[in-house]
Amino acid sequence: GKKVLLACYTFSSPYGVKEVFGFSTPQDIDLSNFSITARGATNAIDAFATGVEILEKGGQELAQADFITNLVLIGVTDGEDNVSSTTAKALGKLLEKARKNENFDSIKSNLIGVRTGQMAEDSKYRGKTVDQVLTEMTQEATFDQYESAKNVTDGTYGKIGGFISQSISSASQGLG
């Protein structure tokens, strides 16, 4: 039967990329101590690159155990990237390499921007909104889809949850 495994990582430039939970079934995930604190420095591209590497490694292990593997990378950020050492183009090359990996049935990469109606704070993005910067990053990094939540409301969280659920569901449809 079908089996969906999820993994969650957070990112913050002072702390790097941290695992919240590794590959787990949804019913085994405990989010009771999960929280996110915005700290102003966003290393999103570094985090997404790490996410691709983690998914590739985990996906290869699953494929070697004869699982049909569909990978979904969902990145959520509340600001433009301003401290990554990895470029969006380099992230795109990592995604393209992963997409060509014969161990995977499919790979979907989705970016969700939250509070994206505000102006970008980093001087290299002067005059652009966070939404504009993330749209450009989506194209350069070859993400499959970008969703923007310009203002955060209870409805926004429902939309994000629905988008994540839809992404996971569409990836798992190909599983035998």
C-alpha positions as CSV (number, residue, x, y, z in Angstrom):
1,G,0.0,0.0,0.0
2,K,0.8,3.6,0.0
3,K,3.0,5.1,2.7
4,V,3.7,8.8,3.1
5,L,6.8,9.8,5.1
6,L,7.4,13.4,6.1
7,A,10.5,15.2,7.4
8,C,10.6,18.8,8.7
9,Y,13.6,21.1,9.0
10,T,13.8,24.7,10.1
11,F,16.3,27.3,9.2
12,S,17.7,30.4,10.8
13,S,21.1,31.9,9.9
14,P,22.4,32.0,13.5
15,Y,21.4,28.4,14.0
16,G,21.7,26.8,10.5
17,V,19.4,24.1,9.4
18,K,17.8,22.0,12.2
19,E,15.8,18.8,12.0
20,V,12.4,19.1,13.7
21,F,11.6,15.4,12.8
22,G,13.1,13.0,10.3
23,F,11.2,10.8,7.9
24,S,8.1,9.8,9.8
25,T,4.5,8.8,9.1
26,P,2.1,11.7,9.7
27,Q,0.5,9.8,12.7
28,D,3.9,9.5,14.4
29,I,4.8,13.2,14.3
30,D,4.6,15.1,17.6
31,L,4.4,18.9,17.0
32,S,3.6,19.8,20.7
33,N,7.0,21.4,21.2
34,F,7.3,22.9,17.6
35,S,7.7,26.6,17.3
36,I,9.3,29.0,14.9
37,T,10.9,32.4,15.8
38,A,11.6,35.0,13.2
39,R,15.1,36.4,13.7
40,G,15.5,38.7,10.7
41,A,18.3,36.9,8.8
42,T,17.0,34.4,6.2
43,N,19.3,31.7,4.7
44,A,16.4,30.1,2.8
45,I,18.4,29.0,-0.3
46,D,21.0,27.3,1.9
47,A,18.2,25.5,3.7
48,F,16.4,24.5,0.5
49,A,19.8,23.1,-0.9
50,T,20.2,21.1,2.4
51,G,16.6,19.9,2.0
52,V,17.3,18.6,-1.5
53,E,20.4,16.8,-0.3
54,I,18.5,15.3,2.6
55,L,15.6,14.2,0.4
56,E,17.9,12.7,-2.2
57,K,19.8,10.7,0.5
58,G,16.6,9.5,2.2
59,G,14.9,8.9,-1.2
60,Q,17.8,6.7,-2.3
61,E,17.6,4.7,0.8
62,L,13.9,4.2,0.3
63,A,14.4,3.3,-3.3
64,Q,17.1,0.7,-2.4
65,A,14.5,-0.9,0.0
66,D,12.2,-1.2,-3.1
67,F,9.9,1.7,-2.3
68,I,8.5,3.7,-5.2
69,T,9.7,7.2,-4.2
70,N,8.0,10.5,-5.0
71,L,9.8,13.4,-3.3
72,V,8.2,16.7,-2.3
73,L,10.3,19.7,-1.1
74,I,8.1,22.4,0.4
75,G,9.9,25.5,1.6
76,V,8.2,28.2,3.7
77,T,9.8,31.6,4.3
78,D,8.6,34.9,5.6
79,G,11.3,37.0,3.9
80,E,13.8,37.3,1.1
81,D,17.0,35.4,1.3
82,N,19.7,37.7,2.6
83,V,22.5,35.5,4.0
84,S,22.8,32.3,2.0
85,S,26.1,31.2,0.6
86,T,24.3,29.1,-2.1
87,T,22.8,31.0,-5.0
88,A,19.4,30.3,-6.5
89,K,21.0,29.1,-9.7
90,A,23.1,26.6,-7.8
91,L,20.0,25.4,-6.0
92,G,18.4,25.0,-9.4
93,K,21.3,22.8,-10.5
94,L,20.8,20.6,-7.4
95,L,17.1,20.3,-8.2
96,E,17.8,19.4,-11.8
97,K,20.3,16.7,-10.7
98,A,17.8,15.3,-8.3
99,R,15.1,15.3,-11.0
100,K,17.3,13.2,-13.2
101,N,18.0,10.6,-10.5
102,E,16.6,7.3,-11.6
103,N,15.7,6.3,-8.0
104,F,12.8,8.7,-7.9
105,D,9.4,8.5,-9.7
106,S,9.0,12.2,-9.3
107,I,10.2,15.3,-7.5
108,K,8.1,18.3,-6.8
109,S,9.5,21.5,-5.3
110,N,7.2,24.2,-3.9
111,L,7.9,27.5,-2.3
112,I,5.5,29.3,0.0
113,G,6.1,32.9,0.9
114,V,4.4,34.3,4.0
115,R,3.9,38.1,4.6
116,T,5.2,38.8,1.1
117,G,3.4,42.1,0.5
118,Q,6.1,44.0,2.4
119,M,9.1,45.7,0.8
120,A,12.3,43.6,0.8
121,E,14.6,44.8,3.5
122,D,18.0,43.8,1.9
123,S,19.5,46.7,-0.1
124,K,20.3,44.4,-3.0
125,Y,16.5,44.1,-3.6
126,R,15.8,47.8,-3.3
127,G,12.3,48.7,-4.6
128,K,11.0,45.2,-4.8
129,T,8.5,43.4,-2.6
130,V,9.3,40.2,-0.9
131,D,6.8,38.6,-3.3
132,Q,8.7,39.9,-6.3
133,V,12.0,38.6,-4.9
134,L,10.6,35.2,-4.1
135,T,9.0,34.9,-7.6
136,E,12.4,35.6,-9.2
137,M,14.1,33.1,-6.8
138,T,11.4,30.5,-7.8
139,Q,12.3,30.9,-11.4
140,E,16.1,30.9,-10.9
141,A,16.0,27.9,-8.6
142,T,13.6,26.0,-10.9
143,F,10.9,25.4,-8.2
144,D,7.8,23.8,-9.7
145,Q,5.4,26.2,-7.9
146,Y,5.3,29.3,-5.8
147,E,2.4,30.3,-3.6
148,S,2.3,33.7,-1.9
149,A,0.4,34.7,1.3
150,K,0.8,38.5,1.3
151,N,-0.9,38.9,4.7
152,V,-1.1,36.5,7.5
153,T,-4.6,35.6,8.7
154,D,-6.3,32.5,10.0
155,G,-7.4,31.9,6.4
156,T,-3.8,32.1,5.2
157,Y,-2.8,29.3,7.5
158,G,-5.7,27.2,6.1
159,K,-4.6,28.0,2.5
160,I,-1.0,27.0,3.3
161,G,-2.2,23.8,5.0
162,G,-4.3,23.0,2.0
163,F,-1.5,23.7,-0.4
164,I,0.9,21.4,1.5
165,S,-1.8,18.7,1.7
166,Q,-2.4,19.0,-2.0
167,S,1.3,18.8,-2.8
168,I,1.8,15.6,-0.7
169,S,-1.4,14.0,-2.1
170,S,-0.4,14.7,-5.7
171,A,3.0,13.2,-5.1
172,S,1.6,10.1,-3.4
173,Q,-0.9,9.4,-6.2
174,G,1.8,7.6,-8.2
175,L,2.6,5.3,-5.4
176,G,1.5,1.7,-5.9
